[in-house]
Structure formats: structure tokens, C-alpha cells
Amino acid sequence: MKTRILIVDDEPGIRSSLTGILEDEGFAVESVGNGEACLDRLSRSVFEVVMLDIWLPGIDGLETLNRIQQIPQADRPVVIVISGHGTIETAVKATKLGAYDFLEKPLSIDRVLLVARHAAEHRRLRLENEQFRESATLTPHIVGDSVPMKALRQQLALMAGTNGRVLIYGESGTGKELAAHALHALSPRAARPFVEVNCAAISESTIESELFGHMKGSFTAAHERKVGKFQKADGGTLFLDEVGDMSLLTQSKVLRVLEDQRFEPVGASESIQVDVRVVAATNKNLDVEIERGNFREDLFYRLNVIPFHVPPLRERKEDIPALAAYFLEEFARAYGRRPKELTPQALEALEAHHWPGNVRELRNLMERIVILNPQTRIDARHIPLQIARKAGHEKSAERYGSLQDVREAAEREYILKKLEESNGNVSRAAEVLGLERSNLYRKMRALGIAPRD
């Protein structure tokens, strides 16, 4: 993603030349002519760097800089102050107010580019440092206050302090990995490594090397020594994701390691002792896999000391509003967009959907909405048609009691479809529908359809 820079200068020539120079170097650049416009732009979008002239009409550059420092740190840009009448006193004031650097006019192209790159890197490192501090102190956030999720949080808190092996059940996309991270973060091993192995993504020929490591020259492609996942997780937690997809040969080797916490890397003559808590997860019914001969019963009993179950999203639909709001905020911040809010009609469409992809599907949908929709209010028409249409059908069949209710639901869905095809243009949609524009507005109000922001 390109670094975004906002130029604030009352001279059009300066704005134009700086924009050209910076865009040629790969930056995404916008410009405004005064402090008020700068603050308004920053309130609606996130920029990494602001190049701010001191002498501006209206509020001057120093006052603008002072107000920029009130922006929350996650959204606050790094400010480079520019002045054609630079003095030591002005530079000191700007630095005290939080400016990253000070440039004097006439501007040197090389100096501008160097400072812009350094400022962007400074902001990136500042955010990474902040995120690192937060990740060191915060437990992974499990969103939802439904009864199943409250029970899951209680179970995690109760079992985190033990060394018992855990087997997490749940469909794909429910958040099994998040539960494993939370278990580790709450445990005495939190300061030690959390190492993940996706058993479904590693081929049978390489999974032994991935888990236990290998010595240099132990096989044709072994050009150097490799440390395996078990050794990397020493003192911490090893998460075996989709353990039901592990081959029977690898299962037998994992079983031996679980019994005595000792293993031999491929090609090694001596074994290695480790202290690892194993947490496994699966989207399969392991009882059925055992009956089919695909999973070892003795390994199942070793892993299934403490069973957890992460429920599918369709069984906790009361969590959808909180989850959707959480993901909208996450992606709005990540993409530098304005915060989004779902209307009641949009939430109805989401809650009526079956969610075969579970929380991962909802998260991907919220990311798509943030990317494609600049407005702050997200209505049902902004929900992809396949979800909104299916939700409308389910609502008609299951929740409406009268023929009039069903008729209104169908009419609302059809109008939303035409508005979507018309890109939110009410006049164009009215023409397609054969209605007067004022009549369409009345119908929209009656059916709870908000015009595009």
C-alpha cells in the first residue's frame, strides 16, 4: 500500500510541484490550501505524513500542528513543517509541538524525498512498537456475549493455567486458532513461543521434517540443519491445526513425542528433550475418522484431555452485530477509511444469513464493505445481493406472518436491487421502475430504505 502524504500550503505552485515530485517517487499525494481544510481532511481519512507550511491564512501552521497532535495516535500523521521564513525560534516551537522535521524554502528535492521517507518509516515503527506493547499485555479478543461464547471464555480461563492437552472442535472459520492463542496468552507459558502447524497445508513427505527438524545432509534437499516446530515451541505452546488431516505415519511419531516429550530430528543420532504444551484443533468428527481407520484412537485419547467446542456463527447470531462492528472498525483503521455503521436493515440481512463460512466469512464481507463503500452508513443495499436476497427469502418464509408482509419484503428487495444497479442514483432507479422520483422516495421511506449518504 502506498504511503499517503497530505501537503498543506497556500501557494498553488508549491502544492503542484511537491505533488509531482512525491508522486513520481511512488507516494499517494493530496493537497489543501489552509489549516482548516487540512484538519477536515484528516478527520475523514488517515495520512501517514503531513507536509505543513507555517504561514497559512486562517489558523496558522503551528496551531494546525497543535490540533493534529490531538488526533488519536493510531490515526495521527507524522508532521514535517515547511517555512519560507525559517528561524531557530520557529523550529524549536514546531519541534516542541511534535513536528518530526523542519524544511526551509526554497526546498531541495533530495531533502524533501529523504525526509518524507524517513517520516513514513518513523510512523510505521511507532505503530509497530505500540502494537507490540499491546500484544504483550492483551489477551486475544474473543468477541461475543452469547451464552456459548461466555461459556468458552470461562472454560479458557479455567484451563489456561494447566498443562493439560486441549483439543478444540469447530467448523472451518469459527475461530479455533483464536481460542488457541487466547489459551496460550492466559497461561503461565505466555512469555514463551506460540508455534502453529497447519497439518492440512503440509505434505506428508515434509511434515516430519517440519515437526521434528532435520540434520544437514539427512536427505537430498537437506542443505542445512532445520529446527523443527516442537523444538521451536520449547517452553511454550504448539498448536496443531487441522490435526485430523495428519497422516497415520506422522500420527504415530507425534504420539511417541507426547508420551515422553522427546524426539529425534530426521537424520540425528541423539534425541532432544522439550517441554511443550500441545493444543490441537479439528473441523472433523474424529470418532468417525477413527472408525474409518484414518485417525489413531490412542492419539485421540492423548489429545482429547480437555475438549473445547467453538460454536458455528449460525448458533450464536446474537453475536453478529458486535462481530460486524469489530471488523468494520478494524478494517476502517487498516485502510484509513471513515468509521462505518450498519443500519438495522443491514443487520437484519446479516442475521438472516446461514453463514456457511462462519466468522471468517463475516470478516471477509466486512473487509469488502469497507473497501467498496465510502459512505459511513451501510444499508442492506450494500450487502452483496446473494446474501441480501437469501436473507429476504428466509425472512419472508420464517418471520413474516401475513401476505402483506411477504409482498413488502419482495418489493423492498426488488427496489434495493434496482438501486444497486443504478449505483444509488434514485432518479435513474425510478426511471427503470417506472415510478415518479417522489413516489419512489415515499416507497423507500415506507420500506425503511435510506438514500445513499
N, C-alpha and C positions, 0 to 999 in steps of 0.2 A: 504494500500500500504506500502511495506517495506521501511524503511529508507535506503537511498543509501549512502555508505561510500567509498571514494577513499583513498587508502593507497599509500603514496609516500615514498619509502625507497630504497636505493641502495643495501641493504642486502637481498638476496632472502629468507633467513631463517626467518628474521623479517616479511617480507611480508606474507610468508606462515603461520606462527604461528598466526599473527594478523587476517588474513583472516579466519582461522579455528575458533578462539575464537569468533569473531564477528558473523560469520555465524551461529554458534551454538546458539547464542542469538537472531536470527531472523533478522539480518541485511542483506542487499544485498551488497556484497563487491566486489570491483575491486581493482587492484593494478598495479602500474607502478614503474620504477626504477630511474626516474630522473625528474627534474623540467620541461624540455621541453615536455616530454610525458604527464605530469600532465596538463599543460596548453592546450595541444592539445586535451586531453580527455574532459576537461571542456568546450572547445569551441564547442564540439559536443553533449554534454549531461549534464544534471543537476544532481548534487550530493548535498545532504543536509550537509554532513560533509566530510572534508579532513583531514587526519592524515599525517602531513608533517614533514619529517626529515630535520634538519637544514643542515647537511653535505651531500651534493649531488654532483655528478660530473656535470660539465657544470654550469648552473646557480644554485646558492645555494638556500637553503630553504628560507632565508629572502627575496631574490629578487623574488623568486616564489610567496611568500606570498604577496609582494608588488603588483605584477601583478594580483593576484587573486582579490585584493581589487578594481581593475578597472572594474571588471565584474559588469553589472547592478545588483542592489540589489535583484531583484526578482529571479535571477538565481545564486546569489553569495552563495557559501557554507560557513559554519562556519568552521574555521581552528583551528585544535589542533596541536601545534608544538611539535615535539619529538626531543630529543637530547641525545647523549651519553656523551657529554662533557658540560653539562649544567652549565652556570654561571648566576649570577644575571644580568649582563650586557646584555647577550643574551636574557634572559627572558623579560627584560624591552624593548629591541628593538622589539621583536616579539609582545609584547602587544601594543606598540605604533603603529605598523603596522596593528593592527587589529586582532591579534590572540585571540581566545576565552580562551585558556588554554595552559599550558606548562607541558609536561610529560618528565621525565628523565628515561633513560635506566640504569639498566635493568627495564623493565616495569612490573608493578603489574597488574595482570589480573583484579582484582576487581576495581582498579583505572581506568584502560582503559575503562571498561564497564560503570562505573559510569559517567565518563567524556563524553563518546560517547552519552549516553542517555541524559545527560544534554545539550550537544551541539545541538542535534537534536531538543529538546524541545525549546531551546533558539531561533533557527531559525524559528520554527513554530510560536512561539509567536511574533517574529519580523515581520513576514509576515502578521499575523493576525492583528497586530497593524497598519501596513501600509495600509492594505485593509480597516480597519475600518476608518482610516483618509480619505482615498479616497472616501469611500461610504458616508461619512458625508458631502462631498463638491461637489460630482459629480452627475449630473443627469443621470439616467439610459440611456444607449447608444442605441439610435434608429438608426440603420444602414440603409442607402439607400438615394440616391439623386434623385429618380424618382419623377415625379410630384405628385403622390398620397402621398408619404412619406413626401415630403416637405410641402404639404397641411396639413398633420396630425400634423407635428411638429408645424406649425403656429397655428393650432387650439388648441393644447395643451397649448402653451404659452399664448394664448389669454384667455382661460377659466380657467387656473390654479388658478388665483387669486380670483376667485369667490367661493361661497359656493353652486352653482347650482349642482343638482344631474346630474350624467352623465351615459348614457347607451352606452356601447361600443359593436358594432356589428362586427362580423367577423367569418370566418370558424375556426375550430379547428386548432391550430398550427400557427396562423397568428401573434401572439404576443399581444393579448388583455391584458394579465397580465402586460406585459412590458409597454404598454401605460398607464395603471392604475398607475403603480409605478412612471412613469415619471410625470404624472399629480400631484401625491402627492408630489414628490420631488420639483416641481416648485411652489407649493402652500405655503401660509403662515403657513400651518399645517405641513410642512416638518420635524420639530423637534419633532413632536408628533407621536404616533404609526400609522403604516400601518398594518391593520389586514385583513387577507384573509379568506374567507369561500368558499370552493368548494361545492356548493349546490348539485352537481351531485354525490358527493362522500359520503355524509352524509345521513343516513337512515331517513325516515320520523319520526320514533319514537324518534330519538335523536336530530334532527335539532333544535327543540325549546329550548332544554337544551343548545346546542352549541351556539345559538344566544343570548339567554337571561340569561343563567345560571340557577342554581337551589340551593335550600337550602338543608342542610343536613337532610336526612330522608324524603324528599318530595316524594320519590318513592323507590322501593325496593333496587335498585342498588346505591342510592344516599348516599354513606357512608361519604361523606364530602361535604362542600359547594363548588360550582363551579362558577367561574366568567365567564360570557358569553362574546361573541365576541363584542357585542355592547358596553359593559362596558369597555372592554379592549381597544377599539378604541376611547374612550372618548377624545375629543380634536383633534383627528386625522381623518383618513380615513378608512372606512370599505368597502372592496372590495367583492362584492357578485358575484363570478364567476359562470358561467352557471346558471344564475338566472331562466332561462326558465324551469329548472328541479325541481324547488321548488314546493312542494305540495300546493294545494289550501288552506288548513288549515293554513299552515305556511305563505302563501302569505297574508292572512287576518291579521295575527298578525304583520307581517312586515309593512303592510300598516298603522296600528294604530301607530306604533313607528315613522314612517316617518312623520306623521301628527303633533305630539307634542313632539317628542324626549324623550318620557317617556315610561317605561315598567316595568313589574313585573317579577322577576325571578320565575321559577317554584317553587311553594310551599311558596312563600313570601306573606306577608300581606301588604307590603308597596312598592310603586313604586320607581324607580330610574330615575333621570333626567340625560341626557347625551347631549353632543354636538358633533355630528358625521356627517361627510360628507359621503354620500353613493355613491359609484361608482359601477355600475353593468355591467356585460358582458354576452353575449349570442351568441351561434352559431345557434340559431333557428330563424325562422321568427315569431316574436311574434304576428303579425297581424293574421297569420294563426292559431297560438295557441289560440288566443282569440276567433276566430270563432269556433274552436273545443271545446271550454269550458275548456281549460287546463290552461289558464292564465287570471288573473283578469284585466279587462280593466282599472279600476280605479288605480290599482298599476302600470300598464304600463304608464299611464299619469304622475304619481308621479315620476317614474324613468327616463322617457324619456324627461327630461327638456333640456338637452344638448346631442344630439345624436352624437356619433363618429362612423366612419367606418374604420376598418383596412383591407386593400385590401388583397386578396389572392396573393400568390407568382407568380402565372401564369399571373397576371395582372401587374406585375412590374418586369419582368425578367431582366431588365437592372440593378436591384439591386443585382442580383445573384453573380457577381464577387466580389463586396465589402463584401457581407454577407459571402461568402465562405472563403475569405481571413481572415475575422474577426474570424470566427470559427476555421480555421486552426491554427491561432496564439494562440487563447485561449487554444486549446487542446494540442498544441505542448508545451506550457508553463506548462500546468497542468500535463502532462505526462513526462516532461523532455526530449522531443524529439527535433530534429533539426527543424527549421522553414521549412514549406512546401510551394511550389509554383505550381499553376495549369498551365499546358500548354494550348495554345489556343484550341487544340483539346479536352482537358478535359472540358474546359469551354463551348465549343460548345455542348458537350453531356449534360452538366448540363442545359444549356439554352433551349435545345430542349425538356427536360422532362416536364411533365404536373404538377408535384408536388402536388399530392392529399393531402399529409400531410403538405404542406406549409413549413414555415420556420423551424418548428420543425423537419420535415423530412430531410431538408438540413443540419441542425445542427447535427443530429444523423449520417448522412452519412459522414460528415467531421470528426467526432469523430472516426468513424470506419476506415477511411483512415489513420488518424494519428496513430492509434494503430497498424494497419496491415502492413503499408508500411514504411520501414526505409529510403528509398531514399528521397531526397529533392524535386525532380521534379515529380509531379503527372500527368501522362498522361491518355489518355482515357482508356487505358487497366486497369488502377487501379480503374476505376469507375465500380461498380457492373454491371454484364452483363445485368441484366434486364433493367437497366436504359440506358446503352450504346446502347443496341440493339433497344430499343424503340425509343431512340433519333435518331439512324441511320435510322430507318424506317420513322419517321416523317420528317427527313431532306430530305430523298430521295423523299418522296411523295410531300412535300410542297416547298422545297427550291432549288432543282436541276431542271434544265430546259432541259437537254439532256439525252439521253440513256447512253452516256458515263459517265456522272456524276453519274447516278444511279449505273452503273456497278462498278465504282471506289469505291463508298460508300459501296457496298456489299462486294467487295474484301477486303477493309480495315477492315470491321467488322469481316470477317472470319479470317484474319491474326491476328487481336487482340485477337480473341477467342483462336486460337492455341497457341499464345504467353502466354496467361494467363494459359492455360492448361499445358504449358511447364515451368511454373514458370519463364518466362522471358528468358529462355535459347534459343538463336537464332538457334544454331546448331540443337537442338532437334526439334524445331518447323519446321525448314527447312526440316528435315528428314520426319516428319509427312506430310508436304505439298508436298513432292516430288520435292523439289527445291534444287539447289545448295545453299550453305550458302551465297556465294557472290551475287547470284541472289536475294535471299530474302532480303539481306541488301539494294540492289538497289530499290527493290519494297517498302521497308519500308521508304526509303528516299523520294521516289516519292509520297508516300501517306501521308507523314508527321508523321510517327510513329517513335518516338525516342526509341533507345535501353534502356534497364534498366540501371539506374545510377550505 
